[in-house]
Amino acid sequence: MCDVKKYEELYKEIEKLKPEDTLQLVLEAETEEQREFYEMVGDFLLQKKQKKVIERNLF
């Protein structure tokens, strides 16, 4: 069984990332798999922001 609390904390930390942070992670990734993971994280965070903008009719 996984440590759910640990992953909740990781999620909270990931949510704090700025676009430039995810770009840095992508550029400095050691493997292709890591690079793809960081790209997905960046996409996820961007989608969350886009959803908020759409909900507020700010576009």
PDBQT receptor file of N, H, CA, C and O in Angstrom, charges set to zero:
ATOM      1  N   MET A   1       0.847  -1.180   0.000  1.00  0.00    +0.000 N 
ATOM      2  CA  MET A   1       0.000   0.000   0.000  1.00  0.00    +0.000 C 
ATOM      3  C   MET A   1       0.891   1.241   0.000  1.00  0.00    +0.000 C 
ATOM      4  O   MET A   1       1.886   1.298   0.723  1.00  0.00    +0.000 OA
ATOM      5  N   CYS A   2       0.532   2.225  -0.807  1.00  0.00    +0.000 N 
ATOM      6  H   CYS A   2      -0.276   2.179  -1.394  1.00  0.00    +0.000 HD
ATOM      7  CA  CYS A   2       1.369   3.419  -0.915  1.00  0.00    +0.000 C 
ATOM      8  C   CYS A   2       1.062   4.409   0.217  1.00  0.00    +0.000 C 
ATOM      9  O   CYS A   2       0.022   4.349   0.874  1.00  0.00    +0.000 OA
ATOM     10  N   ASP A   3       1.998   5.298   0.401  1.00  0.00    +0.000 N 
ATOM     11  H   ASP A   3       2.842   5.346  -0.132  1.00  0.00    +0.000 HD
ATOM     12  CA  ASP A   3       1.878   6.340   1.414  1.00  0.00    +0.000 C 
ATOM     13  C   ASP A   3       1.118   7.521   0.797  1.00  0.00    +0.000 C 
ATOM     14  O   ASP A   3       1.719   8.407   0.189  1.00  0.00    +0.000 OA
ATOM     15  N   VAL A   4      -0.188   7.520   0.958  1.00  0.00    +0.000 N 
ATOM     16  H   VAL A   4      -0.677   6.800   1.451  1.00  0.00    +0.000 HD
ATOM     17  CA  VAL A   4      -1.048   8.520   0.326  1.00  0.00    +0.000 C 
ATOM     18  C   VAL A   4      -0.654   9.935   0.755  1.00  0.00    +0.000 C 
ATOM     19  O   VAL A   4      -0.641  10.849  -0.069  1.00  0.00    +0.000 OA
ATOM     20  N   LYS A   5      -0.344  10.114   1.994  1.00  0.00    +0.000 N 
ATOM     21  H   LYS A   5      -0.355   9.371   2.663  1.00  0.00    +0.000 HD
ATOM     22  CA  LYS A   5       0.022  11.435   2.511  1.00  0.00    +0.000 C 
ATOM     23  C   LYS A   5       1.236  11.989   1.761  1.00  0.00    +0.000 C 
ATOM     24  O   LYS A   5       1.285  13.173   1.429  1.00  0.00    +0.000 OA
ATOM     25  N   LYS A   6       2.208  11.120   1.500  1.00  0.00    +0.000 N 
ATOM     26  H   LYS A   6       2.168  10.158   1.769  1.00  0.00    +0.000 HD
ATOM     27  CA  LYS A   6       3.423  11.527   0.788  1.00  0.00    +0.000 C 
ATOM     28  C   LYS A   6       3.073  12.043  -0.604  1.00  0.00    +0.000 C 
ATOM     29  O   LYS A   6       3.605  13.063  -1.044  1.00  0.00    +0.000 OA
ATOM     30  N   TYR A   7       2.181  11.342  -1.294  1.00  0.00    +0.000 N 
ATOM     31  H   TYR A   7       1.749  10.514  -0.936  1.00  0.00    +0.000 HD
ATOM     32  CA  TYR A   7       1.810  11.747  -2.648  1.00  0.00    +0.000 C 
ATOM     33  C   TYR A   7       0.914  12.984  -2.654  1.00  0.00    +0.000 C 
ATOM     34  O   TYR A   7       0.937  13.760  -3.610  1.00  0.00    +0.000 OA
ATOM     35  N   GLU A   8       0.142  13.170  -1.618  1.00  0.00    +0.000 N 
ATOM     36  H   GLU A   8       0.123  12.540  -0.842  1.00  0.00    +0.000 HD
ATOM     37  CA  GLU A   8      -0.634  14.410  -1.503  1.00  0.00    +0.000 C 
ATOM     38  C   GLU A   8       0.300  15.597  -1.369  1.00  0.00    +0.000 C 
ATOM     39  O   GLU A   8       0.056  16.651  -1.957  1.00  0.00    +0.000 OA
ATOM     40  N   GLU A   9       1.361  15.435  -0.606  1.00  0.00    +0.000 N 
ATOM     41  H   GLU A   9       1.559  14.579  -0.128  1.00  0.00    +0.000 HD
ATOM     42  CA  GLU A   9       2.346  16.502  -0.439  1.00  0.00    +0.000 C 
ATOM     43  C   GLU A   9       3.068  16.775  -1.758  1.00  0.00    +0.000 C 
ATOM     44  O   GLU A   9       3.312  17.930  -2.104  1.00  0.00    +0.000 OA
ATOM     45  N   LEU A  10       3.407  15.721  -2.490  1.00  0.00    +0.000 N 
ATOM     46  H   LEU A  10       3.208  14.782  -2.208  1.00  0.00    +0.000 HD
ATOM     47  CA  LEU A  10       4.033  15.891  -3.805  1.00  0.00    +0.000 C 
ATOM     48  C   LEU A  10       3.111  16.664  -4.742  1.00  0.00    +0.000 C 
ATOM     49  O   LEU A  10       3.556  17.558  -5.462  1.00  0.00    +0.000 OA
ATOM     50  N   TYR A  11       1.843  16.321  -4.729  1.00  0.00    +0.000 N 
ATOM     51  H   TYR A  11       1.482  15.595  -4.145  1.00  0.00    +0.000 HD
ATOM     52  CA  TYR A  11       0.869  17.003  -5.579  1.00  0.00    +0.000 C 
ATOM     53  C   TYR A  11       0.819  18.495  -5.240  1.00  0.00    +0.000 C 
ATOM     54  O   TYR A  11       0.807  19.340  -6.136  1.00  0.00    +0.000 OA
ATOM     55  N   LYS A  12       0.791  18.807  -3.968  1.00  0.00    +0.000 N 
ATOM     56  H   LYS A  12       0.802  18.121  -3.241  1.00  0.00    +0.000 HD
ATOM     57  CA  LYS A  12       0.756  20.211  -3.543  1.00  0.00    +0.000 C 
ATOM     58  C   LYS A  12       1.996  20.963  -4.015  1.00  0.00    +0.000 C 
ATOM     59  O   LYS A  12       1.906  22.124  -4.415  1.00  0.00    +0.000 OA
ATOM     60  N   GLU A  13       3.143  20.311  -3.970  1.00  0.00    +0.000 N 
ATOM     61  H   GLU A  13       3.216  19.368  -3.646  1.00  0.00    +0.000 HD
ATOM     62  CA  GLU A  13       4.384  20.933  -4.437  1.00  0.00    +0.000 C 
ATOM     63  C   GLU A  13       4.354  21.130  -5.952  1.00  0.00    +0.000 C 
ATOM     64  O   GLU A  13       4.776  22.171  -6.453  1.00  0.00    +0.000 OA
ATOM     65  N   ILE A  14       3.862  20.145  -6.667  1.00  0.00    +0.000 N 
ATOM     66  H   ILE A  14       3.519  19.298  -6.260  1.00  0.00    +0.000 HD
ATOM     67  CA  ILE A  14       3.797  20.233  -8.129  1.00  0.00    +0.000 C 
ATOM     68  C   ILE A  14       2.858  21.364  -8.547  1.00  0.00    +0.000 C 
ATOM     69  O   ILE A  14       3.133  22.065  -9.521  1.00  0.00    +0.000 OA
ATOM     70  N   GLU A  15       1.764  21.546  -7.828  1.00  0.00    +0.000 N 
ATOM     71  H   GLU A  15       1.541  20.976  -7.037  1.00  0.00    +0.000 HD
ATOM     72  CA  GLU A  15       0.815  22.619  -8.150  1.00  0.00    +0.000 C 
ATOM     73  C   GLU A  15       1.453  24.007  -8.051  1.00  0.00    +0.000 C 
ATOM     74  O   GLU A  15       0.972  24.949  -8.681  1.00  0.00    +0.000 OA
ATOM     75  N   LYS A  16       2.510  24.144  -7.282  1.00  0.00    +0.000 N 
ATOM     76  H   LYS A  16       2.900  23.379  -6.771  1.00  0.00    +0.000 HD
ATOM     77  CA  LYS A  16       3.181  25.431  -7.089  1.00  0.00    +0.000 C 
ATOM     78  C   LYS A  16       4.126  25.786  -8.245  1.00  0.00    +0.000 C 
ATOM     79  O   LYS A  16       4.597  26.920  -8.337  1.00  0.00    +0.000 OA
ATOM     80  N   LEU A  17       4.399  24.820  -9.123  1.00  0.00    +0.000 N 
ATOM     81  H   LEU A  17       4.017  23.899  -9.049  1.00  0.00    +0.000 HD
ATOM     82  CA  LEU A  17       5.340  25.062 -10.209  1.00  0.00    +0.000 C 
ATOM     83  C   LEU A  17       4.819  26.131 -11.159  1.00  0.00    +0.000 C 
ATOM     84  O   LEU A  17       3.629  26.185 -11.470  1.00  0.00    +0.000 OA
ATOM     85  N   LYS A  18       5.725  26.970 -11.606  1.00  0.00    +0.000 N 
ATOM     86  H   LYS A  18       6.691  26.926 -11.353  1.00  0.00    +0.000 HD
ATOM     87  CA  LYS A  18       5.413  27.992 -12.602  1.00  0.00    +0.000 C 
ATOM     88  C   LYS A  18       5.837  27.454 -13.964  1.00  0.00    +0.000 C 
ATOM     89  O   LYS A  18       6.621  26.507 -14.035  1.00  0.00    +0.000 OA
ATOM     90  N   PRO A  19       5.333  28.040 -15.041  1.00  0.00    +0.000 N 
ATOM     91  CA  PRO A  19       5.709  27.560 -16.375  1.00  0.00    +0.000 C 
ATOM     92  C   PRO A  19       7.228  27.509 -16.593  1.00  0.00    +0.000 C 
ATOM     93  O   PRO A  19       7.736  26.568 -17.202  1.00  0.00    +0.000 OA
ATOM     94  N   GLU A  20       7.934  28.500 -16.104  1.00  0.00    +0.000 N 
ATOM     95  H   GLU A  20       7.521  29.265 -15.609  1.00  0.00    +0.000 HD
ATOM     96  CA  GLU A  20       9.392  28.507 -16.271  1.00  0.00    +0.000 C 
ATOM     97  C   GLU A  20      10.059  27.375 -15.489  1.00  0.00    +0.000 C 
ATOM     98  O   GLU A  20      11.119  26.882 -15.873  1.00  0.00    +0.000 OA
ATOM     99  N   ASP A  21       9.422  26.970 -14.388  1.00  0.00    +0.000 N 
ATOM    100  H   ASP A  21       8.560  27.371 -14.076  1.00  0.00    +0.000 HD
ATOM    101  CA  ASP A  21       9.943  25.840 -13.609  1.00  0.00    +0.000 C 
ATOM    102  C   ASP A  21       9.808  24.535 -14.389  1.00  0.00    +0.000 C 
ATOM    103  O   ASP A  21      10.741  23.733 -14.452  1.00  0.00    +0.000 OA
ATOM    104  N   THR A  22       8.633  24.337 -14.980  1.00  0.00    +0.000 N 
ATOM    105  H   THR A  22       7.875  24.988 -14.929  1.00  0.00    +0.000 HD
ATOM    106  CA  THR A  22       8.443  23.091 -15.735  1.00  0.00    +0.000 C 
ATOM    107  C   THR A  22       9.332  23.078 -16.971  1.00  0.00    +0.000 C 
ATOM    108  O   THR A  22       9.817  22.019 -17.368  1.00  0.00    +0.000 OA
ATOM    109  N   LEU A  23       9.553  24.234 -17.582  1.00  0.00    +0.000 N 
ATOM    110  H   LEU A  23       9.159  25.094 -17.259  1.00  0.00    +0.000 HD
ATOM    111  CA  LEU A  23      10.459  24.315 -18.723  1.00  0.00    +0.000 C 
ATOM    112  C   LEU A  23      11.876  23.922 -18.305  1.00  0.00    +0.000 C 
ATOM    113  O   LEU A  23      12.553  23.172 -19.009  1.00  0.00    +0.000 OA
ATOM    114  N   GLN A  24      12.309  24.422 -17.179  1.00  0.00    +0.000 N 
ATOM    115  H   GLN A  24      11.759  25.031 -16.607  1.00  0.00    +0.000 HD
ATOM    116  CA  GLN A  24      13.639  24.075 -16.677  1.00  0.00    +0.000 C 
ATOM    117  C   GLN A  24      13.738  22.571 -16.424  1.00  0.00    +0.000 C 
ATOM    118  O   GLN A  24      14.744  21.947 -16.762  1.00  0.00    +0.000 OA
ATOM    119  N   LEU A  25      12.703  21.997 -15.836  1.00  0.00    +0.000 N 
ATOM    120  H   LEU A  25      11.885  22.504 -15.562  1.00  0.00    +0.000 HD
ATOM    121  CA  LEU A  25      12.702  20.552 -15.591  1.00  0.00    +0.000 C 
ATOM    122  C   LEU A  25      12.796  19.777 -16.901  1.00  0.00    +0.000 C 
ATOM    123  O   LEU A  25      13.529  18.792 -16.989  1.00  0.00    +0.000 OA
ATOM    124  N   VAL A  26      12.065  20.212 -17.908  1.00  0.00    +0.000 N 
ATOM    125  H   VAL A  26      11.469  21.012 -17.836  1.00  0.00    +0.000 HD
ATOM    126  CA  VAL A  26      12.101  19.550 -19.216  1.00  0.00    +0.000 C 
ATOM    127  C   VAL A  26      13.503  19.647 -19.812  1.00  0.00    +0.000 C 
ATOM    128  O   VAL A  26      14.057  18.657 -20.290  1.00  0.00    +0.000 OA
ATOM    129  N   LEU A  27      14.062  20.841 -19.778  1.00  0.00    +0.000 N 
ATOM    130  H   LEU A  27      13.612  21.646 -19.390  1.00  0.00    +0.000 HD
ATOM    131  CA  LEU A  27      15.375  21.053 -20.395  1.00  0.00    +0.000 C 
ATOM    132  C   LEU A  27      16.499  20.306 -19.677  1.00  0.00    +0.000 C 
ATOM    133  O   LEU A  27      17.489  19.921 -20.298  1.00  0.00    +0.000 OA
ATOM    134  N   GLU A  28      16.344  20.105 -18.384  1.00  0.00    +0.000 N 
ATOM    135  H   GLU A  28      15.539  20.418 -17.879  1.00  0.00    +0.000 HD
ATOM    136  CA  GLU A  28      17.403  19.466 -17.610  1.00  0.00    +0.000 C 
ATOM    137  C   GLU A  28      17.118  17.994 -17.281  1.00  0.00    +0.000 C 
ATOM    138  O   GLU A  28      17.854  17.374 -16.513  1.00  0.00    +0.000 OA
ATOM    139  N   ALA A  29      16.065  17.447 -17.856  1.00  0.00    +0.000 N 
ATOM    140  H   ALA A  29      15.467  17.951 -18.480  1.00  0.00    +0.000 HD
ATOM    141  CA  ALA A  29      15.722  16.046 -17.600  1.00  0.00    +0.000 C 
ATOM    142  C   ALA A  29      16.864  15.142 -18.070  1.00  0.00    +0.000 C 
ATOM    143  O   ALA A  29      17.485  15.384 -19.105  1.00  0.00    +0.000 OA
ATOM    144  N   GLU A  30      17.118  14.118 -17.300  1.00  0.00    +0.000 N 
ATOM    145  H   GLU A  30      16.613  13.921 -16.459  1.00  0.00    +0.000 HD
ATOM    146  CA  GLU A  30      18.219  13.206 -17.615  1.00  0.00    +0.000 C 
ATOM    147  C   GLU A  30      17.834  12.149 -18.638  1.00  0.00    +0.000 C 
ATOM    148  O   GLU A  30      18.691  11.623 -19.349  1.00  0.00    +0.000 OA
ATOM    149  N   THR A  31      16.553  11.842 -18.711  1.00  0.00    +0.000 N 
ATOM    150  H   THR A  31      15.858  12.269 -18.134  1.00  0.00    +0.000 HD
ATOM    151  CA  THR A  31      16.114  10.816 -19.660  1.00  0.00    +0.000 C 
ATOM    152  C   THR A  31      14.915  11.322 -20.450  1.00  0.00    +0.000 C 
ATOM    153  O   THR A  31      14.257  12.286 -20.059  1.00  0.00    +0.000 OA
ATOM    154  N   GLU A  32      14.648  10.664 -21.555  1.00  0.00    +0.000 N 
ATOM    155  H   GLU A  32      15.182   9.881 -21.873  1.00  0.00    +0.000 HD
ATOM    156  CA  GLU A  32      13.484  10.992 -22.379  1.00  0.00    +0.000 C 
ATOM    157  C   GLU A  32      12.196  10.793 -21.586  1.00  0.00    +0.000 C 
ATOM    158  O   GLU A  32      11.262  11.588 -21.697  1.00  0.00    +0.000 OA
ATOM    159  N   GLU A  33      12.152   9.743 -20.796  1.00  0.00    +0.000 N 
ATOM    160  H   GLU A  33      12.910   9.098 -20.705  1.00  0.00    +0.000 HD
ATOM    161  CA  GLU A  33      10.961   9.457 -19.988  1.00  0.00    +0.000 C 
ATOM    162  C   GLU A  33      10.696  10.569 -18.976  1.00  0.00    +0.000 C 
ATOM    163  O   GLU A  33       9.551  10.976 -18.779  1.00  0.00    +0.000 OA
ATOM    164  N   GLN A  34      11.746  11.052 -18.342  1.00  0.00    +0.000 N 
ATOM    165  H   GLN A  34      12.676  10.721 -18.502  1.00  0.00    +0.000 HD
ATOM    166  CA  GLN A  34      11.587  12.163 -17.394  1.00  0.00    +0.000 C 
ATOM    167  C   GLN A  34      11.115  13.412 -18.119  1.00  0.00    +0.000 C 
ATOM    168  O   GLN A  34      10.238  14.128 -17.636  1.00  0.00    +0.000 OA
ATOM    169  N   ARG A  35      11.709  13.672 -19.295  1.00  0.00    +0.000 N 
ATOM    170  H   ARG A  35      12.422  13.090 -19.687  1.00  0.00    +0.000 HD
ATOM    171  CA  ARG A  35      11.322  14.848 -20.061  1.00  0.00    +0.000 C 
ATOM    172  C   ARG A  35       9.828  14.784 -20.402  1.00  0.00    +0.000 C 
ATOM    173  O   ARG A  35       9.115  15.778 -20.264  1.00  0.00    +0.000 OA
ATOM    174  N   GLU A  36       9.367  13.633 -20.841  1.00  0.00    +0.000 N 
ATOM    175  H   GLU A  36       9.947  12.825 -20.954  1.00  0.00    +0.000 HD
ATOM    176  CA  GLU A  36       7.955  13.473 -21.182  1.00  0.00    +0.000 C 
ATOM    177  C   GLU A  36       7.069  13.666 -19.953  1.00  0.00    +0.000 C 
ATOM    178  O   GLU A  36       5.995  14.260 -20.046  1.00  0.00    +0.000 OA
ATOM    179  N   PHE A  37       7.515  13.170 -18.817  1.00  0.00    +0.000 N 
ATOM    180  H   PHE A  37       8.387  12.687 -18.742  1.00  0.00    +0.000 HD
ATOM    181  CA  PHE A  37       6.752  13.329 -17.581  1.00  0.00    +0.000 C 
ATOM    182  C   PHE A  37       6.610  14.811 -17.227  1.00  0.00    +0.000 C 
ATOM    183  O   PHE A  37       5.513  15.277 -16.920  1.00  0.00    +0.000 OA
ATOM    184  N   TYR A  38       7.721  15.547 -17.271  1.00  0.00    +0.000 N 
ATOM    185  H   TYR A  38       8.613  15.168 -17.520  1.00  0.00    +0.000 HD
ATOM    186  CA  TYR A  38       7.671  16.969 -16.933  1.00  0.00    +0.000 C 
ATOM    187  C   TYR A  38       6.834  17.752 -17.941  1.00  0.00    +0.000 C 
ATOM    188  O   TYR A  38       6.169  18.721 -17.576  1.00  0.00    +0.000 OA
ATOM    189  N   GLU A  39       6.865  17.338 -19.200  1.00  0.00    +0.000 N 
ATOM    190  H   GLU A  39       7.406  16.551 -19.496  1.00  0.00    +0.000 HD
ATOM    191  CA  GLU A  39       6.005  17.981 -20.201  1.00  0.00    +0.000 C 
ATOM    192  C   GLU A  39       4.539  17.756 -19.865  1.00  0.00    +0.000 C 
ATOM    193  O   GLU A  39       3.722  18.669 -19.985  1.00  0.00    +0.000 OA
ATOM    194  N   MET A  40       4.207  16.540 -19.444  1.00  0.00    +0.000 N 
ATOM    195  H   MET A  40       4.871  15.798 -19.347  1.00  0.00    +0.000 HD
ATOM    196  CA  MET A  40       2.812  16.247 -19.069  1.00  0.00    +0.000 C 
ATOM    197  C   MET A  40       2.399  17.059 -17.842  1.00  0.00    +0.000 C 
ATOM    198  O   MET A  40       1.269  17.541 -17.767  1.00  0.00    +0.000 OA
ATOM    199  N   VAL A  41       3.298  17.210 -16.897  1.00  0.00    +0.000 N 
ATOM    200  H   VAL A  41       4.216  16.818 -16.958  1.00  0.00    +0.000 HD
ATOM    201  CA  VAL A  41       3.008  18.023 -15.707  1.00  0.00    +0.000 C 
ATOM    202  C   VAL A  41       2.737  19.463 -16.135  1.00  0.00    +0.000 C 
ATOM    203  O   VAL A  41       1.768  20.077 -15.686  1.00  0.00    +0.000 OA
ATOM    204  N   GLY A  42       3.590  19.997 -16.997  1.00  0.00    +0.000 N 
ATOM    205  H   GLY A  42       4.377  19.499 -17.361  1.00  0.00    +0.000 HD
ATOM    206  CA  GLY A  42       3.396  21.363 -17.491  1.00  0.00    +0.000 C 
ATOM    207  C   GLY A  42       2.075  21.519 -18.221  1.00  0.00    +0.000 C 
ATOM    208  O   GLY A  42       1.371  22.511 -18.035  1.00  0.00    +0.000 OA
ATOM    209  N   ASP A  43       1.733  20.533 -19.058  1.00  0.00    +0.000 N 
ATOM    210  H   ASP A  43       2.305  19.727 -19.210  1.00  0.00    +0.000 HD
ATOM    211  CA  ASP A  43       0.461  20.571 -19.782  1.00  0.00    +0.000 C 
ATOM    212  C   ASP A  43      -0.722  20.533 -18.816  1.00  0.00    +0.000 C 
ATOM    213  O   ASP A  43      -1.698  21.263 -18.989  1.00  0.00    +0.000 OA
ATOM    214  N   PHE A  44      -0.626  19.684 -17.808  1.00  0.00    +0.000 N 
ATOM    215  H   PHE A  44       0.167  19.091 -17.668  1.00  0.00    +0.000 HD
ATOM    216  CA  PHE A  44      -1.683  19.570 -16.809  1.00  0.00    +0.000 C 
ATOM    217  C   PHE A  44      -1.905  20.910 -16.097  1.00  0.00    +0.000 C 
ATOM    218  O   PHE A  44      -3.041  21.355 -15.934  1.00  0.00    +0.000 OA
ATOM    219  N   LEU A  45      -0.814  21.539 -15.681  1.00  0.00    +0.000 N 
ATOM    220  H   LEU A  45       0.109  21.178 -15.813  1.00  0.00    +0.000 HD
ATOM    221  CA  LEU A  45      -0.929  22.815 -14.972  1.00  0.00    +0.000 C 
ATOM    222  C   LEU A  45      -1.497  23.903 -15.881  1.00  0.00    +0.000 C 
ATOM    223  O   LEU A  45      -2.298  24.729 -15.443  1.00  0.00    +0.000 OA
ATOM    224  N   LEU A  46      -1.081  23.900 -17.141  1.00  0.00    +0.000 N 
ATOM    225  H   LEU A  46      -0.431  23.229 -17.496  1.00  0.00    +0.000 HD
ATOM    226  CA  LEU A  46      -1.618  24.865 -18.101  1.00  0.00    +0.000 C 
ATOM    227  C   LEU A  46      -3.115  24.649 -18.313  1.00  0.00    +0.000 C 
ATOM    228  O   LEU A  46      -3.877  25.614 -18.364  1.00  0.00    +0.000 OA
ATOM    229  N   GLN A  47      -3.535  23.403 -18.434  1.00  0.00    +0.000 N 
ATOM    230  H   GLN A  47      -2.916  22.619 -18.391  1.00  0.00    +0.000 HD
ATOM    231  CA  GLN A  47      -4.952  23.097 -18.611  1.00  0.00    +0.000 C 
ATOM    232  C   GLN A  47      -5.780  23.560 -17.422  1.00  0.00    +0.000 C 
ATOM    233  O   GLN A  47      -6.900  24.041 -17.594  1.00  0.00    +0.000 OA
ATOM    234  N   LYS A  48      -5.239  23.417 -16.219  1.00  0.00    +0.000 N 
ATOM    235  H   LYS A  48      -4.329  23.026 -16.080  1.00  0.00    +0.000 HD
ATOM    236  CA  LYS A  48      -5.956  23.894 -15.030  1.00  0.00    +0.000 C 
ATOM    237  C   LYS A  48      -6.163  25.402 -15.102  1.00  0.00    +0.000 C 
ATOM    238  O   LYS A  48      -7.245  25.899 -14.788  1.00  0.00    +0.000 OA
ATOM    239  N   LYS A  49      -5.122  26.133 -15.517  1.00  0.00    +0.000 N 
ATOM    240  H   LYS A  49      -4.243  25.729 -15.772  1.00  0.00    +0.000 HD
ATOM    241  CA  LYS A  49      -5.238  27.585 -15.628  1.00  0.00    +0.000 C 
ATOM    242  C   LYS A  49      -6.226  27.963 -16.728  1.00  0.00    +0.000 C 
ATOM    243  O   LYS A  49      -7.030  28.880 -16.557  1.00  0.00    +0.000 OA
ATOM    244  N   GLN A  50      -6.167  27.259 -17.854  1.00  0.00    +0.000 N 
ATOM    245  H   GLN A  50      -5.514  26.514 -17.992  1.00  0.00    +0.000 HD
ATOM    246  CA  GLN A  50      -7.088  27.539 -18.948  1.00  0.00    +0.000 C 
ATOM    247  C   GLN A  50      -8.531  27.307 -18.511  1.00  0.00    +0.000 C 
ATOM    248  O   GLN A  50      -9.422  28.083 -18.859  1.00  0.00    +0.000 OA
ATOM    249  N   LYS A  51      -8.754  26.259 -17.763  1.00  0.00    +0.000 N 
ATOM    250  H   LYS A  51      -8.031  25.629 -17.481  1.00  0.00    +0.000 HD
ATOM    251  CA  LYS A  51     -10.105  25.952 -17.290  1.00  0.00    +0.000 C 
ATOM    252  C   LYS A  51     -10.641  27.083 -16.415  1.00  0.00    +0.000 C 
ATOM    253  O   LYS A  51     -11.806  27.461 -16.530  1.00  0.00    +0.000 OA
ATOM    254  N   LYS A  52      -9.785  27.622 -15.539  1.00  0.00    +0.000 N 
ATOM    255  H   LYS A  52      -8.838  27.314 -15.446  1.00  0.00    +0.000 HD
ATOM    256  CA  LYS A  52     -10.207  28.726 -14.676  1.00  0.00    +0.000 C 
ATOM    257  C   LYS A  52     -10.552  29.959 -15.499  1.00  0.00    +0.000 C 
ATOM    258  O   LYS A  52     -11.539  30.641 -15.221  1.00  0.00    +0.000 OA
ATOM    259  N   VAL A  53      -9.737  30.244 -16.514  1.00  0.00    +0.000 N 
ATOM    260  H   VAL A  53      -8.936  29.690 -16.739  1.00  0.00    +0.000 HD
ATOM    261  CA  VAL A  53      -9.988  31.405 -17.369  1.00  0.00    +0.000 C 
ATOM    262  C   VAL A  53     -11.313  31.246 -18.101  1.00  0.00    +0.000 C 
ATOM    263  O   VAL A  53     -12.090  32.196 -18.195  1.00  0.00    +0.000 OA
ATOM    264  N   ILE A  54     -11.569  30.069 -18.610  1.00  0.00    +0.000 N 
ATOM    265  H   ILE A  54     -10.938  29.297 -18.533  1.00  0.00    +0.000 HD
ATOM    266  CA  ILE A  54     -12.828  29.803 -19.332  1.00  0.00    +0.000 C 
ATOM    267  C   ILE A  54     -14.019  29.923 -18.390  1.00  0.00    +0.000 C 
ATOM    268  O   ILE A  54     -15.041  30.503 -18.756  1.00  0.00    +0.000 OA
ATOM    269  N   GLU A  55     -13.898  29.386 -17.192  1.00  0.00    +0.000 N 
ATOM    270  H   GLU A  55     -13.068  28.914 -16.894  1.00  0.00    +0.000 HD
ATOM    271  CA  GLU A  55     -14.985  29.462 -16.225  1.00  0.00    +0.000 C 
ATOM    272  C   GLU A  55     -15.318  30.903 -15.861  1.00  0.00    +0.000 C 
ATOM    273  O   GLU A  55     -16.473  31.220 -15.574  1.00  0.00    +0.000 OA
ATOM    274  N   ARG A  56     -14.333  31.758 -15.870  1.00  0.00    +0.000 N 
ATOM    275  H   ARG A  56     -13.396  31.500 -16.102  1.00  0.00    +0.000 HD
ATOM    276  CA  ARG A  56     -14.540  33.162 -15.506  1.00  0.00    +0.000 C 
ATOM    277  C   ARG A  56     -14.849  34.027 -16.720  1.00  0.00    +0.000 C 
ATOM    278  O   ARG A  56     -15.005  35.241 -16.588  1.00  0.00    +0.000 OA
ATOM    279  N   ASN A  57     -14.940  33.422 -17.895  1.00  0.00    +0.000 N 
ATOM    280  H   ASN A  57     -14.813  32.436 -18.001  1.00  0.00    +0.000 HD
ATOM    281  CA  ASN A  57     -15.190  34.148 -19.144  1.00  0.00    +0.000 C 
ATOM    282  C   ASN A  57     -14.181  35.266 -19.353  1.00  0.00    +0.000 C 
ATOM    283  O   ASN A  57     -14.553  36.379 -19.727  1.00  0.00    +0.000 OA
ATOM    284  N   LEU A  58     -12.914  34.979 -19.115  1.00  0.00    +0.000 N 
ATOM    285  H   LEU A  58     -12.612  34.075 -18.812  1.00  0.00    +0.000 HD
ATOM    286  CA  LEU A  58     -11.863  35.988 -19.232  1.00  0.00    +0.000 C 
ATOM    287  C   LEU A  58     -11.155  35.936 -20.575  1.00  0.00    +0.000 C 
ATOM    288  O   LEU A  58     -10.230  36.715 -20.805  1.00  0.00    +0.000 OA
ATOM    289  N   PHE A  59     -11.554  35.057 -21.452  1.00  0.00    +0.000 N 
ATOM    290  H   PHE A  59     -12.305  34.424 -21.265  1.00  0.00    +0.000 HD
ATOM    291  CA  PHE A  59     -10.848  34.949 -22.736  1.00  0.00    +0.000 C 
ATOM    292  C   PHE A  59     -11.564  35.721 -23.807  1.00  0.00    +0.000 C 
ATOM    293  O   PHE A  59     -11.116  35.745 -24.954  1.00  0.00    +0.000 OA
TER     294      PHE A  59
